[in-house]
Amino acid sequence: MKTLKHLIPVVCLLAFFACKDAFTPEVEAKYKNLLVVEGFINIGEETTIRLSRTADLQDWQSIIPEKNAEVRIEGDQGALVQGTTDNNGRCVLQTQNLKLTEHYRLKLTDAKGKIYETDYLETKAAPEIDSVNYKLEGEGFRIYVNTHDQANKTRYYKWDYDETWEIRSDLKSYFEYKNGQVVNRDPNLNITYCWRNERSARILLGSTERLSEDRLTEMPINFVKGNAEKVAFTYSILVKQYGLTQQAYQYLRNIKKNTEQIGGIFDSQPSELKGNVYCVSDPQEQVLGWISAGSMTKKRLFITDKDKPIGRNWLYIRDCQAFNITKDSLDYYMNGNNGIVDNIGDRWLNIIGYVIGDNNCIDCRLRGSNIKPDYWPN
């Protein structure tokens, strides 16, 4: 990737001197359309492998999924698990029966017949997480993890997490508008309580390489603002812990540095990333990504609104106000994003109007799922 590294100082200088003409660097063809391989061979649980292709610099934010690729996990003692990527470039493999005593490699065949693979990988068993806790920091919750390996064998750690939080409708609706008619809502259909999920996007790493004891204390994982919707009612974070080889740790550390710490002319410059996936069909082709194998441990933490201090900066506030309309104007308002909250009757119980509000404030399914997670507290 020498060509790309030589271009970076030029781009920085042009930006520094505020050049008015747009600069579009030429990138060699060999640096375009590279295969990107993401995933972790998760021994004992499901494994998800994601394949995609790099786009041009002018379209760097787009992701091109690698569809219909054959994905195989092969063991050196004969184990085999295989599948095919879907339209999102995602392949879910059932690796619950794989064993830590066997070594595995990933083998890929794209739709054009090109073959990619890793060498057989060292498997790493992740130690148990001691605890996941939070501290009040500023006006939010700082979430951190504590862990250790009594055998002093892990040394290199990676974490990711899944967040889930409860969503509630601000306006209770008893009626809906269907086919030009106002009808009662189905009381058995839940549109009041929903849940939303989000996965971590940052690279979270830790190492005890320079410590005498393989123990990490209060490693920061996430920060949630106190007035965020996530902690308006009940919030859950499931922290997942992985053990890495030194080579995998260094690769992810370089990615973290390249993606999170570059911004100014005095920041560290991008380092060349060489993964452990290579093209068997064309050894000169560059492939991005690092695949590790091992077991994963996890621990869940709940935070509720009762854990928040009293104060306006800890309140989640939405602009969800209902308003009254006349019966004659119902058709006009129902052509927008509104829903019916209730009806308005006169003293003779004749309906003369309606109370309406924004559908996003009425139906929580527009912001999440109304299926309650199995692990959610009552």
C-alpha positions as CSV (number, residue, x, y, z in Angstrom):
1,M,0.0,0.0,0.0
2,K,3.0,2.3,-0.6
3,T,1.1,4.3,-3.2
4,L,-1.6,5.2,-0.7
5,K,0.9,6.2,2.0
6,H,2.7,8.5,-0.4
7,L,-0.6,10.2,-1.2
8,I,-1.5,11.0,2.4
9,P,1.1,13.8,2.9
10,V,0.0,15.4,-0.4
11,V,-3.6,15.4,0.7
12,C,-2.7,16.9,4.1
13,L,-0.7,19.7,2.6
14,L,-3.4,20.7,0.2
15,A,-5.9,20.8,3.0
16,F,-3.5,22.8,5.1
17,F,-3.1,25.6,2.5
18,A,-6.9,25.6,1.8
19,C,-6.7,24.8,-1.8
20,K,-10.1,25.7,-3.5
21,D,-9.8,23.1,-6.2
22,A,-11.0,19.6,-5.2
23,F,-8.2,17.0,-5.2
24,T,-9.1,13.5,-6.3
25,P,-6.1,11.2,-6.0
26,E,-5.6,8.4,-8.5
27,V,-5.6,5.0,-6.8
28,E,-4.1,1.9,-8.5
29,A,-6.6,-0.7,-9.6
30,K,-5.0,-3.3,-7.3
31,Y,-6.2,-1.2,-4.3
32,K,-9.8,-1.3,-5.4
33,N,-12.4,-4.0,-5.0
34,L,-10.4,-5.7,-2.2
35,L,-12.1,-8.5,-0.2
36,V,-12.8,-7.6,3.4
37,V,-13.2,-10.5,5.8
38,E,-14.7,-9.9,9.3
39,G,-15.6,-12.4,12.0
40,F,-14.5,-14.7,14.8
41,I,-14.7,-18.5,14.9
42,N,-16.7,-18.7,18.0
43,I,-16.2,-22.2,19.4
44,G,-19.2,-23.2,21.5
45,E,-21.6,-20.7,20.0
46,E,-22.8,-19.4,16.6
47,T,-20.2,-17.9,14.3
48,T,-20.9,-15.0,12.0
49,I,-18.6,-14.2,9.0
50,R,-19.2,-11.0,7.0
51,L,-17.7,-10.5,3.5
52,S,-17.6,-7.3,1.6
53,R,-15.6,-5.4,-1.1
54,T,-13.9,-2.0,-0.8
55,A,-15.3,0.8,-2.9
56,D,-13.5,3.7,-4.6
57,L,-12.2,6.6,-2.5
58,Q,-15.0,8.8,-3.8
59,D,-17.5,6.3,-2.4
60,W,-15.6,5.3,0.7
61,Q,-18.6,5.1,3.0
62,S,-20.4,2.5,0.9
63,I,-20.2,-1.2,1.7
64,I,-20.4,-3.7,-1.2
65,P,-21.6,-7.1,0.2
66,E,-19.9,-10.2,-1.1
67,K,-23.0,-12.3,-2.0
68,N,-23.2,-16.1,-2.7
69,A,-19.7,-16.9,-1.4
70,E,-19.1,-20.3,0.1
71,V,-17.8,-20.2,3.6
72,R,-16.1,-23.2,5.2
73,I,-14.6,-23.8,8.7
74,E,-12.2,-26.7,8.5
75,G,-10.6,-28.5,11.4
76,D,-7.2,-30.2,11.4
77,Q,-8.9,-33.3,12.8
78,G,-11.7,-33.4,10.2
79,A,-14.4,-31.1,11.5
80,L,-16.3,-29.2,8.8
81,V,-18.9,-26.5,9.0
82,Q,-20.1,-24.6,5.9
83,G,-22.6,-22.1,4.6
84,T,-23.2,-19.4,2.0
85,T,-23.3,-15.6,2.4
86,D,-26.6,-13.9,2.0
87,N,-27.4,-10.6,0.2
88,N,-25.8,-8.7,3.0
89,G,-22.6,-10.7,2.7
90,R,-23.4,-12.4,6.0
91,C,-23.0,-16.1,6.8
92,V,-24.1,-17.7,10.1
93,L,-22.4,-21.0,10.9
94,Q,-23.3,-23.5,13.6
95,T,-20.1,-23.9,15.5
96,Q,-21.5,-25.0,18.9
97,N,-19.9,-28.5,18.6
98,L,-16.4,-27.4,17.7
99,K,-13.7,-28.0,20.3
100,L,-10.9,-25.9,21.6
101,T,-8.5,-28.8,21.3
102,E,-8.7,-28.7,17.5
103,H,-7.2,-26.0,15.2
104,Y,-9.4,-24.4,12.5
105,R,-9.0,-22.5,9.3
106,L,-11.4,-20.4,7.3
107,K,-11.8,-21.1,3.6
108,L,-13.8,-18.9,1.2
109,T,-14.8,-19.3,-2.4
110,D,-16.4,-16.3,-4.1
111,A,-19.0,-16.4,-6.8
112,K,-16.3,-16.2,-9.5
113,G,-14.5,-19.2,-8.1
114,K,-11.6,-17.4,-6.4
115,I,-10.4,-19.2,-3.2
116,Y,-9.2,-17.5,0.0
117,E,-8.2,-19.0,3.3
118,T,-6.3,-18.6,6.5
119,D,-3.7,-20.9,8.0
120,Y,-4.8,-23.2,10.8
121,L,-5.4,-20.9,13.7
122,E,-4.3,-21.0,17.3
123,T,-7.5,-21.2,19.5
124,K,-7.7,-19.0,22.6
125,A,-10.1,-19.7,25.5
126,A,-11.4,-16.4,27.0
127,P,-11.4,-16.2,30.8
128,E,-14.6,-15.4,32.6
129,I,-15.5,-11.7,33.1
130,D,-15.2,-10.9,36.8
131,S,-17.8,-8.0,36.7
132,V,-19.4,-5.4,34.5
133,N,-20.2,-2.2,36.5
134,Y,-20.8,1.5,36.0
135,K,-19.8,4.7,37.7
136,L,-21.6,8.1,37.5
137,E,-19.3,10.3,35.5
138,G,-20.2,13.9,34.6
139,E,-23.8,13.6,33.5
140,G,-23.8,10.0,32.4
141,F,-22.9,6.3,33.1
142,R,-19.4,5.1,32.5
143,I,-19.5,1.3,32.0
144,Y,-16.4,-0.7,32.6
145,V,-15.3,-4.4,32.8
146,N,-13.0,-6.2,35.3
147,T,-11.3,-9.5,34.3
148,H,-8.3,-11.7,35.0
149,D,-6.7,-14.9,34.0
150,Q,-5.3,-16.8,36.9
151,A,-3.2,-19.0,34.6
152,N,-1.6,-15.8,33.1
153,K,-2.2,-17.1,29.6
154,T,-4.6,-14.7,27.9
155,R,-2.7,-11.4,28.0
156,Y,-4.5,-9.9,25.0
157,Y,-8.2,-9.0,25.2
158,K,-10.9,-7.8,23.0
159,W,-14.5,-6.8,23.9
160,D,-17.6,-5.9,22.1
161,Y,-21.2,-5.5,23.3
162,D,-24.9,-5.5,22.5
163,E,-27.1,-2.8,24.0
164,T,-30.9,-3.1,24.5
165,W,-33.2,-0.5,25.9
166,E,-36.9,-0.1,26.6
167,I,-39.0,2.3,24.6
168,R,-42.4,3.5,25.7
169,S,-45.1,5.3,23.7
170,D,-45.7,8.8,25.0
171,L,-49.3,8.8,23.9
172,K,-51.8,6.1,24.6
173,S,-54.0,5.4,21.6
174,Y,-57.3,3.7,21.7
175,F,-58.4,4.1,18.1
176,E,-56.9,3.8,14.6
177,Y,-57.8,5.0,11.1
178,K,-58.4,2.2,8.6
179,N,-59.9,2.4,5.2
180,G,-61.4,5.8,5.9
181,Q,-63.0,4.6,9.2
182,V,-62.1,5.1,12.9
183,V,-62.1,1.7,14.6
184,N,-61.0,0.4,18.0
185,R,-57.4,-0.8,18.3
186,D,-56.8,-4.4,19.0
187,P,-56.2,-4.5,22.8
188,N,-54.0,-7.5,22.4
189,L,-51.6,-5.7,20.0
190,N,-48.8,-4.1,22.0
191,I,-47.8,-0.7,20.6
192,T,-46.9,0.8,24.0
193,Y,-43.8,-1.1,25.1
194,C,-40.9,-1.9,22.7
195,W,-37.2,-2.7,22.8
196,R,-34.4,-1.5,20.6
197,N,-30.9,-3.1,20.0
198,E,-27.6,-1.7,19.0
199,R,-24.2,-3.3,18.5
200,S,-20.8,-1.7,19.4
201,A,-18.9,-0.2,16.6
202,R,-15.6,0.8,18.3
203,I,-12.6,-1.5,18.7
204,L,-12.1,-2.2,22.4
205,L,-8.8,-3.7,23.4
206,G,-6.7,-4.4,26.5
207,S,-3.4,-6.0,27.2
208,T,-1.5,-7.1,30.3
209,E,1.7,-7.8,28.3
210,R,3.8,-5.5,30.5
211,L,2.1,-6.5,33.8
212,S,3.2,-9.2,36.2
213,E,-0.4,-10.3,36.7
214,D,-2.9,-11.1,33.9
215,R,-5.5,-8.8,35.4
216,L,-7.4,-5.7,34.0
217,T,-9.3,-3.4,36.3
218,E,-12.0,-0.9,35.3
219,M,-11.5,-1.1,31.5
220,P,-13.9,1.5,30.0
221,I,-16.4,-0.1,27.6
222,N,-19.1,2.5,27.0
223,F,-20.5,5.8,28.1
224,V,-24.3,6.6,28.1
225,K,-25.5,10.1,28.7
226,G,-28.0,10.4,31.5
227,N,-30.6,12.2,29.4
228,A,-30.4,9.7,26.6
229,E,-33.4,7.5,25.6
230,K,-31.3,4.4,26.3
231,V,-31.6,5.0,30.1
232,A,-35.0,6.6,30.2
233,F,-36.5,3.4,31.6
234,T,-34.4,0.2,31.6
235,Y,-31.1,-0.3,29.8
236,S,-29.1,-3.5,29.3
237,I,-25.6,-4.1,28.0
238,L,-24.2,-7.5,27.2
239,V,-20.4,-7.4,27.2
240,K,-18.5,-10.1,25.3
241,Q,-14.9,-10.9,26.0
242,Y,-12.4,-12.6,23.6
243,G,-8.8,-13.8,24.1
244,L,-6.5,-12.8,21.2
245,T,-3.1,-13.9,20.0
246,Q,-0.4,-11.2,20.0
247,Q,-0.6,-10.9,16.2
248,A,-4.4,-10.5,16.2
249,Y,-4.1,-7.9,19.0
250,Q,-1.5,-5.9,17.0
251,Y,-3.6,-6.0,13.8
252,L,-6.6,-4.7,15.6
253,R,-4.6,-2.1,17.4
254,N,-3.3,-0.8,14.1
255,I,-6.9,-0.6,12.7
256,K,-7.9,1.3,15.9
257,K,-5.1,3.7,15.4
258,N,-5.9,4.3,11.8
259,T,-9.6,4.8,12.2
260,E,-9.8,6.6,15.6
261,Q,-6.6,8.6,16.0
262,I,-6.0,10.2,12.6
263,G,-7.3,13.7,12.0
264,G,-4.5,16.3,12.1
265,I,-1.2,16.7,10.4
266,F,0.6,15.8,13.6
267,D,-1.4,12.6,14.3
268,S,0.0,9.2,13.6
269,Q,-0.1,8.2,10.0
270,P,-1.8,5.1,8.7
271,S,0.2,1.9,9.0
272,E,0.0,-0.9,6.4
273,L,-2.5,-3.5,7.5
274,K,-1.6,-7.1,6.5
275,G,-4.2,-9.6,7.7
276,N,-4.1,-13.4,8.0
277,V,-6.5,-14.1,5.0
278,Y,-4.8,-14.6,1.7
279,C,-5.9,-15.5,-1.9
280,V,-4.9,-19.0,-2.9
281,S,-5.9,-18.4,-6.5
282,D,-3.8,-15.2,-6.8
283,P,-1.1,-14.8,-4.1
284,Q,-0.5,-11.2,-5.2
285,E,-4.0,-10.1,-4.4
286,Q,-4.4,-8.2,-1.2
287,V,-7.1,-9.2,1.3
288,L,-8.2,-7.1,4.4
289,G,-9.2,-8.7,7.7
290,W,-8.0,-10.9,10.5
291,I,-9.8,-14.0,11.7
292,S,-9.3,-15.4,15.2
293,A,-10.6,-18.6,16.8
294,G,-11.5,-19.4,20.4
295,S,-14.2,-19.2,23.0
296,M,-16.1,-16.1,24.2
297,T,-17.4,-15.2,27.7
298,K,-20.0,-12.7,28.4
299,K,-21.8,-10.8,31.3
300,R,-24.9,-8.6,31.3
301,L,-25.5,-5.4,33.3
302,F,-28.8,-3.6,33.8
303,I,-29.3,0.1,34.5
304,T,-32.7,1.6,35.3
305,D,-34.1,5.0,35.7
306,K,-33.9,4.5,39.5
307,D,-30.1,4.5,39.2
308,K,-30.1,8.1,37.9
309,P,-29.6,11.1,40.2
310,I,-32.4,13.7,40.4
311,G,-31.9,16.6,38.0
312,R,-33.1,17.9,34.7
313,N,-29.9,16.9,33.0
314,W,-30.8,13.3,33.7
315,L,-34.2,13.5,32.2
316,Y,-35.1,12.2,28.7
317,I,-37.6,14.6,27.1
318,R,-39.5,14.1,23.9
319,D,-41.7,16.6,22.1
320,C,-44.9,14.5,22.0
321,Q,-47.9,16.8,22.3
322,A,-51.4,15.8,21.3
323,F,-53.9,18.3,19.8
324,N,-57.6,18.4,19.1
325,I,-59.2,18.5,15.6
326,T,-62.7,18.6,14.4
327,K,-64.5,15.6,13.0
328,D,-64.7,17.2,9.6
329,S,-60.9,17.6,9.3
330,L,-60.0,14.0,10.1
331,D,-59.3,13.0,6.5
332,Y,-56.9,15.9,6.1
333,Y,-54.8,15.1,9.2
334,M,-54.7,11.4,8.6
335,N,-52.9,11.9,5.3
336,G,-49.8,12.9,7.3
337,N,-47.8,11.2,10.0
338,N,-50.5,11.4,12.6
339,G,-52.6,8.8,14.5
340,I,-55.7,9.0,16.7
341,V,-55.2,9.1,20.4
342,D,-58.8,9.4,21.5
343,N,-62.2,10.8,20.4
344,I,-64.0,13.9,21.7
345,G,-67.7,13.8,22.5
346,D,-70.3,16.3,23.4
347,R,-72.5,16.0,26.5
348,W,-74.8,13.8,24.5
349,L,-71.9,11.4,23.7
350,N,-71.9,12.4,20.0
351,I,-68.4,12.4,18.6
352,I,-67.5,15.9,17.4
353,G,-63.7,15.6,17.1
354,Y,-60.6,13.7,17.9
355,V,-57.3,13.9,19.8
356,I,-54.4,13.1,17.5
357,G,-50.6,13.0,17.8
358,D,-47.5,11.9,15.9
359,N,-47.4,8.2,15.1
360,N,-43.9,8.0,16.4
361,C,-45.3,9.1,19.8
362,I,-48.1,6.5,19.6
363,D,-46.7,3.3,18.1
364,C,-43.4,2.2,19.6
365,R,-43.0,-0.3,16.8
366,L,-41.8,2.5,14.6
367,R,-38.7,2.8,16.8
368,G,-38.2,-0.8,18.0
369,S,-39.6,-4.3,18.3
370,N,-42.6,-5.0,20.5
371,I,-41.3,-8.5,21.3
372,K,-40.0,-8.5,24.8
373,P,-36.5,-10.1,25.1
374,D,-36.4,-13.4,27.1
375,Y,-33.8,-11.9,29.6
376,W,-35.8,-8.7,30.3
377,P,-36.9,-8.2,33.9
378,N,-40.6,-8.0,34.6
